[in-house]
Amino acid sequence: MALTLKDVVLSLLQSGDDTRLTAFQLATLAVEKHPDAYEQKKQNSPRISTDVELRQQIAAEIGSRRPAWQRKHPELKITEGRPRRYYYSAQSASEQVEVVEGRVTTAPIRHAPPKQSEYDLYPMLADYNQSEYGVHSKRIDEKRSSNTRGPKGNKWLHPDVVGLQVIGEDWDREVQECVAKNFDKRTKLWAFEVKLLVNSSNVRECFFQTVSNSSWANFGYLVAAEIEGDKTLKELRMLAAAHGIGVIQLDTENPAESQELIPAKERETIGWEMVNRLATENKDFMEYITLVKHFYQTGVLKPADWKLA
């Protein structure tokens, strides 16, 4: 075969417009583009008897050779989570973040901006929170903050989304009433910092912004639509071990397939002093605390109160 597997993969990724493909998808395209060469590969291997087995073998080779390829071709990038997706971008990590976040309106190098904004991710996260954790979510809009500390004064103050988890929400009513009378911790409060892209250039800033913005809650999570690079995920695991923040990768194509890559460690107590600070700074957060109080008073949650605007 004239081209190596690396050449085929790079050619396939470069020919697309910011295409992100799994190893199996790349293997399928490679076979389709070079049928004769890969048919010969199948014939030469006693362990491969079907087309599916051939593509699985090629996908496995892509995965095993990827680290060596990336050392010579840093423009070959991958997203973390499962399945990993491969794509081609000549942009640096910081340039990618600038384009994704809209800080660069026209990019001098090819990398199409995402179709979604960070605001599009909030309803997806709310659906995932409800189905995965039984957490009711509420948006905290930074535009409703008092903004007494300047243009970026609230960046490290409050999270993008907060949540309320009711312990035993699906239990029998008799049991719920028993718990209400004999157990003070009926809820868990959650905080989520949402990002479109986390990579090597912004991983620490995103993580410690999450630490700061969720310091009051029982659970704090950094949520990203895309996490680029295995070194980025390793950094997140190291930081999470020290600070207890969890990481969720949000699948924007199918939110139900989102993944908790790193579980958060529970804080036993709420930081009420910080809660008071947030409530006095932001009207949305004050409404959130009012809803939490209302639940404690009545034991009732109204779904209409927990819809993200």
C-alpha positions as a Markdown table, in Angstrom:
| # | Residue | x | y | z |
|---|---|---|---|---|
| 1 | Met | 0.0 | 0.0 | 0.0 |
| 2 | Ala | 1.5 | 3.3 | -1.1 |
| 3 | Leu | 0.1 | 5.2 | 1.9 |
| 4 | Thr | 0.7 | 4.2 | 5.5 |
| 5 | Leu | -2.2 | 4.1 | 8.0 |
| 6 | Lys | -1.0 | 7.3 | 9.5 |
| 7 | Asp | -1.1 | 9.0 | 6.1 |
| 8 | Val | -4.6 | 7.7 | 5.4 |
| 9 | Val | -5.9 | 8.9 | 8.8 |
| 10 | Leu | -4.4 | 12.4 | 8.4 |
| 11 | Ser | -5.7 | 12.7 | 4.9 |
| 12 | Leu | -9.2 | 11.7 | 5.9 |
| 13 | Leu | -9.2 | 14.2 | 8.8 |
| 14 | Gln | -7.7 | 17.1 | 6.7 |
| 15 | Ser | -10.3 | 16.6 | 3.9 |
| 16 | Gly | -13.2 | 17.2 | 6.3 |
| 17 | Asp | -14.4 | 20.5 | 7.7 |
| 18 | Asp | -13.5 | 20.2 | 11.4 |
| 19 | Thr | -14.6 | 16.6 | 11.2 |
| 20 | Arg | -14.5 | 14.6 | 14.4 |
| 21 | Leu | -14.4 | 10.8 | 13.8 |
| 22 | Thr | -14.0 | 7.8 | 16.0 |
| 23 | Ala | -11.3 | 5.2 | 15.3 |
| 24 | Phe | -13.9 | 2.8 | 13.9 |
| 25 | Gln | -15.3 | 5.5 | 11.6 |
| 26 | Leu | -11.8 | 6.3 | 10.4 |
| 27 | Ala | -11.2 | 2.6 | 9.8 |
| 28 | Thr | -14.5 | 2.3 | 7.8 |
| 29 | Leu | -13.5 | 5.3 | 5.6 |
| 30 | Ala | -10.0 | 3.9 | 5.1 |
| 31 | Val | -11.4 | 0.6 | 3.8 |
| 32 | Glu | -13.9 | 2.4 | 1.6 |
| 33 | Lys | -11.2 | 4.7 | 0.1 |
| 34 | His | -8.5 | 1.9 | -0.3 |
| 35 | Pro | -10.5 | -1.3 | -0.8 |
| 36 | Asp | -7.9 | -3.3 | -2.6 |
| 37 | Ala | -5.1 | -2.6 | -0.1 |
| 38 | Tyr | -7.3 | -3.5 | 2.9 |
| 39 | Glu | -8.8 | -6.5 | 1.2 |
| 40 | Gln | -5.2 | -7.8 | 0.9 |
| 41 | Lys | -4.7 | -7.1 | 4.6 |
| 42 | Lys | -7.7 | -9.2 | 5.4 |
| 43 | Gln | -6.5 | -12.1 | 3.2 |
| 44 | Asn | -3.0 | -12.0 | 4.8 |
| 45 | Ser | -4.4 | -12.2 | 8.4 |
| 46 | Pro | -5.6 | -15.6 | 9.6 |
| 47 | Arg | -7.5 | -13.8 | 12.5 |
| 48 | Ile | -9.6 | -11.6 | 10.2 |
| 49 | Ser | -12.4 | -13.2 | 8.3 |
| 50 | Thr | -15.1 | -10.5 | 8.0 |
| 51 | Asp | -15.2 | -6.9 | 7.1 |
| 52 | Val | -16.3 | -5.9 | 10.6 |
| 53 | Glu | -13.3 | -7.7 | 12.1 |
| 54 | Leu | -11.0 | -5.9 | 9.6 |
| 55 | Arg | -12.4 | -2.5 | 10.6 |
| 56 | Gln | -12.1 | -3.4 | 14.3 |
| 57 | Gln | -8.4 | -4.4 | 13.7 |
| 58 | Ile | -7.7 | -1.1 | 11.9 |
| 59 | Ala | -9.4 | 0.9 | 14.6 |
| 60 | Ala | -7.3 | -0.9 | 17.3 |
| 61 | Glu | -4.2 | 0.0 | 15.3 |
| 62 | Ile | -5.2 | 3.6 | 15.1 |
| 63 | Gly | -5.7 | 3.7 | 18.8 |
| 64 | Ser | -2.4 | 2.1 | 19.7 |
| 65 | Arg | -0.4 | 4.2 | 17.2 |
| 66 | Arg | -2.0 | 7.5 | 18.0 |
| 67 | Pro | 0.4 | 8.6 | 20.7 |
| 68 | Ala | 3.4 | 8.2 | 18.4 |
| 69 | Trp | 1.6 | 10.0 | 15.6 |
| 70 | Gln | 0.7 | 12.9 | 17.8 |
| 71 | Arg | 4.4 | 13.4 | 18.8 |
| 72 | Lys | 5.2 | 14.0 | 15.2 |
| 73 | His | 1.9 | 15.6 | 14.2 |
| 74 | Pro | 0.6 | 17.8 | 17.0 |
| 75 | Glu | -2.2 | 19.0 | 14.7 |
| 76 | Leu | -3.7 | 15.5 | 15.1 |
| 77 | Lys | -6.0 | 15.9 | 18.2 |
| 78 | Ile | -8.4 | 13.8 | 20.1 |
| 79 | Thr | -11.3 | 14.4 | 22.4 |
| 80 | Glu | -11.5 | 12.5 | 25.7 |
| 81 | Gly | -14.3 | 10.4 | 27.0 |
| 82 | Arg | -15.8 | 7.5 | 25.2 |
| 83 | Pro | -15.6 | 7.1 | 22.3 |
| 84 | Arg | -12.6 | 9.2 | 21.6 |
| 85 | Arg | -12.9 | 11.3 | 18.5 |
| 86 | Tyr | -10.1 | 12.3 | 16.2 |
| 87 | Tyr | -9.8 | 15.6 | 14.4 |
| 88 | Tyr | -7.2 | 17.8 | 12.6 |
| 89 | Ser | -6.5 | 21.4 | 13.7 |
| 90 | Ala | -3.4 | 23.4 | 13.1 |
| 91 | Gln | -4.5 | 25.8 | 15.8 |
| 92 | Ser | -2.8 | 26.0 | 19.2 |
| 93 | Ala | -4.7 | 25.1 | 22.3 |
| 94 | Ser | -5.2 | 28.7 | 23.2 |
| 95 | Glu | -6.3 | 29.6 | 19.7 |
| 96 | Gln | -8.9 | 26.8 | 19.8 |
| 97 | Val | -10.4 | 28.2 | 23.0 |
| 98 | Glu | -10.5 | 31.8 | 21.6 |
| 99 | Val | -12.4 | 30.6 | 18.5 |
| 100 | Val | -14.8 | 28.3 | 20.5 |
| 101 | Glu | -15.6 | 31.1 | 22.9 |
| 102 | Gly | -16.2 | 33.6 | 20.2 |
| 103 | Arg | -13.3 | 35.9 | 21.1 |
| 104 | Val | -12.0 | 35.6 | 17.5 |
| 105 | Thr | -14.6 | 36.3 | 14.9 |
| 106 | Thr | -12.5 | 35.2 | 11.9 |
| 107 | Ala | -9.9 | 32.5 | 12.2 |
| 108 | Pro | -6.8 | 32.8 | 9.9 |
| 109 | Ile | -6.6 | 29.0 | 10.0 |
| 110 | Arg | -9.2 | 26.4 | 9.2 |
| 111 | His | -11.2 | 25.3 | 12.2 |
| 112 | Ala | -14.9 | 26.0 | 12.0 |
| 113 | Pro | -16.4 | 27.6 | 15.1 |
| 114 | Pro | -18.9 | 25.3 | 16.9 |
| 115 | Lys | -22.6 | 25.6 | 16.0 |
| 116 | Gln | -23.5 | 25.8 | 19.7 |
| 117 | Ser | -22.9 | 28.4 | 22.3 |
| 118 | Glu | -22.3 | 27.8 | 26.0 |
| 119 | Tyr | -26.0 | 28.8 | 26.6 |
| 120 | Asp | -27.1 | 26.0 | 24.4 |
| 121 | Leu | -25.5 | 23.5 | 26.8 |
| 122 | Tyr | -27.5 | 24.4 | 29.9 |
| 123 | Pro | -30.8 | 22.7 | 28.9 |
| 124 | Met | -28.8 | 19.6 | 27.9 |
| 125 | Leu | -27.1 | 19.6 | 31.3 |
| 126 | Ala | -30.4 | 20.0 | 33.1 |
| 127 | Asp | -31.8 | 16.9 | 31.2 |
| 128 | Tyr | -28.7 | 14.9 | 32.1 |
| 129 | Asn | -28.8 | 16.0 | 35.7 |
| 130 | Gln | -32.4 | 14.9 | 36.1 |
| 131 | Ser | -32.0 | 11.5 | 34.4 |
| 132 | Glu | -28.6 | 10.6 | 35.9 |
| 133 | Tyr | -28.7 | 12.1 | 39.4 |
| 134 | Gly | -32.3 | 13.2 | 40.0 |
| 135 | Val | -31.1 | 16.8 | 40.3 |
| 136 | His | -33.4 | 19.7 | 39.6 |
| 137 | Ser | -31.4 | 22.4 | 37.8 |
| 138 | Lys | -31.6 | 26.2 | 37.7 |
| 139 | Arg | -29.7 | 28.7 | 35.5 |
| 140 | Ile | -27.7 | 31.4 | 37.3 |
| 141 | Asp | -27.4 | 34.3 | 34.8 |
| 142 | Glu | -24.4 | 36.5 | 35.4 |
| 143 | Lys | -26.3 | 39.4 | 33.9 |
| 144 | Arg | -28.5 | 39.4 | 36.9 |
| 145 | Ser | -25.6 | 40.0 | 39.3 |
| 146 | Ser | -25.1 | 43.3 | 41.0 |
| 147 | Asn | -21.7 | 43.6 | 39.3 |
| 148 | Thr | -20.3 | 45.9 | 41.9 |
| 149 | Arg | -16.8 | 44.6 | 41.4 |
| 150 | Gly | -16.2 | 45.5 | 37.8 |
| 151 | Pro | -16.7 | 43.8 | 34.4 |
| 152 | Lys | -15.1 | 40.5 | 35.5 |
| 153 | Gly | -15.9 | 40.7 | 39.1 |
| 154 | Asn | -18.3 | 37.8 | 39.1 |
| 155 | Lys | -16.4 | 35.4 | 36.9 |
| 156 | Trp | -15.1 | 33.5 | 39.9 |
| 157 | Leu | -18.1 | 34.1 | 42.1 |
| 158 | His | -21.1 | 32.0 | 41.0 |
| 159 | Pro | -21.6 | 28.9 | 38.8 |
| 160 | Asp | -23.5 | 28.7 | 35.6 |
| 161 | Val | -26.1 | 26.1 | 36.8 |
| 162 | Val | -27.1 | 25.0 | 40.3 |
| 163 | Gly | -29.1 | 22.1 | 41.4 |
| 164 | Leu | -31.3 | 20.6 | 44.1 |
| 165 | Gln | -31.2 | 16.8 | 44.8 |
| 166 | Val | -34.0 | 15.6 | 47.1 |
| 167 | Ile | -33.0 | 12.5 | 49.1 |
| 168 | Gly | -35.6 | 9.8 | 48.5 |
| 169 | Glu | -37.7 | 11.8 | 46.1 |
| 170 | Asp | -39.1 | 8.5 | 44.6 |
| 171 | Trp | -39.7 | 6.9 | 48.0 |
| 172 | Asp | -43.1 | 6.1 | 49.4 |
| 173 | Arg | -44.8 | 9.1 | 50.9 |
| 174 | Glu | -45.0 | 7.6 | 54.4 |
| 175 | Val | -41.2 | 7.1 | 54.3 |
| 176 | Gln | -40.6 | 10.6 | 53.1 |
| 177 | Glu | -42.7 | 12.0 | 55.9 |
| 178 | Cys | -40.7 | 9.9 | 58.4 |
| 179 | Val | -37.5 | 11.2 | 57.0 |
| 180 | Ala | -38.8 | 14.8 | 57.1 |
| 181 | Lys | -39.4 | 14.5 | 60.8 |
| 182 | Asn | -36.3 | 12.7 | 61.8 |
| 183 | Phe | -33.5 | 13.6 | 59.4 |
| 184 | Asp | -32.2 | 17.1 | 58.8 |
| 185 | Lys | -30.3 | 16.5 | 55.6 |
| 186 | Arg | -33.1 | 16.0 | 53.1 |
| 187 | Thr | -31.3 | 17.6 | 50.2 |
| 188 | Lys | -28.0 | 18.0 | 48.4 |
| 189 | Leu | -27.0 | 21.2 | 46.7 |
| 190 | Trp | -25.0 | 21.0 | 43.4 |
| 191 | Ala | -23.0 | 23.6 | 41.4 |
| 192 | Phe | -21.9 | 23.3 | 37.8 |
| 193 | Glu | -19.4 | 25.4 | 35.8 |
| 194 | Val | -20.0 | 24.9 | 32.0 |
| 195 | Lys | -17.4 | 25.2 | 29.2 |
| 196 | Leu | -17.5 | 24.5 | 25.5 |
| 197 | Leu | -13.9 | 23.4 | 25.4 |
| 198 | Val | -11.3 | 22.4 | 28.0 |
| 199 | Asn | -7.8 | 21.8 | 26.7 |
| 200 | Ser | -4.2 | 22.2 | 27.8 |
| 201 | Ser | -4.3 | 26.0 | 27.6 |
| 202 | Asn | -7.3 | 26.6 | 29.9 |
| 203 | Val | -7.6 | 23.4 | 32.0 |
| 204 | Arg | -6.3 | 24.9 | 35.2 |
| 205 | Glu | -8.2 | 28.2 | 34.8 |
| 206 | Cys | -11.5 | 26.3 | 34.2 |
| 207 | Phe | -10.9 | 23.9 | 37.1 |
| 208 | Phe | -10.1 | 26.5 | 39.7 |
| 209 | Gln | -12.9 | 28.7 | 38.5 |
| 210 | Thr | -15.1 | 25.7 | 39.3 |
| 211 | Val | -13.4 | 25.3 | 42.7 |
| 212 | Ser | -14.1 | 29.0 | 43.5 |
| 213 | Asn | -17.7 | 29.0 | 42.1 |
| 214 | Ser | -18.8 | 25.8 | 43.8 |
| 215 | Ser | -17.1 | 26.1 | 47.2 |
| 216 | Trp | -20.4 | 26.4 | 49.0 |
| 217 | Ala | -22.1 | 23.3 | 47.5 |
| 218 | Asn | -22.3 | 19.6 | 48.5 |
| 219 | Phe | -21.1 | 18.7 | 45.0 |
| 220 | Gly | -19.2 | 20.8 | 42.4 |
| 221 | Tyr | -18.7 | 19.8 | 38.8 |
| 222 | Leu | -16.8 | 21.2 | 35.8 |
| 223 | Val | -18.9 | 20.4 | 32.7 |
| 224 | Ala | -17.4 | 20.5 | 29.2 |
| 225 | Ala | -18.8 | 19.8 | 25.7 |
| 226 | Glu | -15.3 | 18.8 | 24.6 |
| 227 | Ile | -12.2 | 17.8 | 26.5 |
| 228 | Glu | -9.2 | 17.7 | 24.2 |
| 229 | Gly | -6.1 | 15.6 | 24.9 |
| 230 | Asp | -5.3 | 12.8 | 27.3 |
| 231 | Lys | -2.8 | 15.1 | 29.1 |
| 232 | Thr | -5.8 | 17.4 | 29.8 |
| 233 | Leu | -7.8 | 14.6 | 31.4 |
| 234 | Lys | -4.7 | 13.5 | 33.4 |
| 235 | Glu | -4.4 | 17.0 | 34.7 |
| 236 | Leu | -8.1 | 17.1 | 35.7 |
| 237 | Arg | -7.7 | 13.8 | 37.5 |
| 238 | Met | -4.8 | 15.1 | 39.5 |
| 239 | Leu | -6.5 | 18.3 | 40.4 |
| 240 | Ala | -9.8 | 16.5 | 41.2 |
| 241 | Ala | -8.0 | 14.2 | 43.6 |
| 242 | Ala | -6.7 | 17.3 | 45.6 |
| 243 | His | -9.9 | 19.4 | 45.5 |
| 244 | Gly | -12.9 | 17.0 | 45.1 |
| 245 | Ile | -14.3 | 18.6 | 41.9 |
| 246 | Gly | -16.0 | 16.2 | 39.5 |
| 247 | Val | -15.9 | 16.4 | 35.7 |
| 248 | Ile | -18.8 | 15.7 | 33.3 |
| 249 | Gln | -18.3 | 15.4 | 29.5 |
| 250 | Leu | -21.6 | 16.6 | 27.9 |
| 251 | Asp | -22.5 | 14.8 | 24.7 |
| 252 | Thr | -24.2 | 17.6 | 22.7 |
| 253 | Glu | -25.5 | 15.2 | 20.0 |
| 254 | Asn | -27.1 | 12.9 | 22.6 |
| 255 | Pro | -27.1 | 14.4 | 26.1 |
| 256 | Ala | -28.3 | 11.0 | 27.5 |
| 257 | Glu | -24.9 | 9.6 | 26.5 |
| 258 | Ser | -23.0 | 12.2 | 28.6 |
| 259 | Gln | -20.4 | 10.8 | 30.9 |
| 260 | Glu | -19.2 | 11.5 | 34.4 |
| 261 | Leu | -15.5 | 11.2 | 33.8 |
| 262 | Ile | -14.6 | 12.0 | 37.4 |
| 263 | Pro | -17.0 | 11.8 | 40.3 |
| 264 | Ala | -17.2 | 14.7 | 42.8 |
| 265 | Lys | -16.4 | 14.3 | 46.4 |
| 266 | Glu | -19.3 | 15.3 | 48.7 |
| 267 | Arg | -18.8 | 18.2 | 51.1 |
| 268 | Glu | -20.8 | 17.3 | 54.2 |
| 269 | Thr | -21.8 | 20.9 | 55.0 |
| 270 | Ile | -23.1 | 23.9 | 53.0 |
| 271 | Gly | -21.0 | 27.0 | 53.1 |
| 272 | Trp | -23.8 | 29.3 | 54.2 |
| 273 | Glu | -21.7 | 32.4 | 54.4 |
| 274 | Met | -20.9 | 32.1 | 50.8 |
| 275 | Val | -24.5 | 31.2 | 50.0 |
| 276 | Asn | -25.5 | 34.5 | 51.6 |
| 277 | Arg | -22.9 | 36.4 | 49.5 |
| 278 | Leu | -24.1 | 34.8 | 46.3 |
| 279 | Ala | -27.8 | 35.4 | 47.1 |
| 280 | Thr | -27.2 | 39.1 | 47.8 |
| 281 | Glu | -25.1 | 39.5 | 44.6 |
| 282 | Asn | -27.4 | 37.6 | 42.1 |
| 283 | Lys | -31.2 | 37.5 | 41.8 |
| 284 | Asp | -31.2 | 34.1 | 40.2 |
| 285 | Phe | -29.3 | 32.6 | 43.1 |
| 286 | Met | -31.7 | 34.3 | 45.6 |
| 287 | Glu | -34.6 | 32.7 | 43.7 |
| 288 | Tyr | -32.8 | 29.3 | 43.9 |
| 289 | Ile | -32.4 | 29.6 | 47.7 |
| 290 | Thr | -36.0 | 30.6 | 48.0 |
| 291 | Leu | -37.0 | 27.4 | 46.1 |
| 292 | Val | -34.8 | 25.3 | 48.4 |
| 293 | Lys | -36.5 | 27.0 | 51.5 |
| 294 | His | -39.9 | 26.4 | 50.0 |
| 295 | Phe | -39.2 | 22.7 | 49.6 |
| 296 | Tyr | -38.1 | 22.5 | 53.3 |
| 297 | Gln | -41.3 | 24.2 | 54.3 |
| 298 | Thr | -43.7 | 22.3 | 52.2 |
| 299 | Gly | -42.0 | 19.2 | 50.9 |
| 300 | Val | -43.2 | 20.0 | 47.4 |
| 301 | Leu | -41.3 | 20.7 | 44.3 |
| 302 | Lys | -43.0 | 22.5 | 41.4 |
| 303 | Pro | -41.5 | 21.4 | 38.0 |
| 304 | Ala | -42.4 | 24.8 | 36.5 |
| 305 | Asp | -40.0 | 26.4 | 39.0 |
| 306 | Trp | -37.1 | 24.3 | 37.8 |
| 307 | Lys | -37.2 | 25.0 | 34.0 |
| 308 | Leu | -34.2 | 26.7 | 32.6 |
| 309 | Ala | -35.0 | 29.9 | 30.7 |
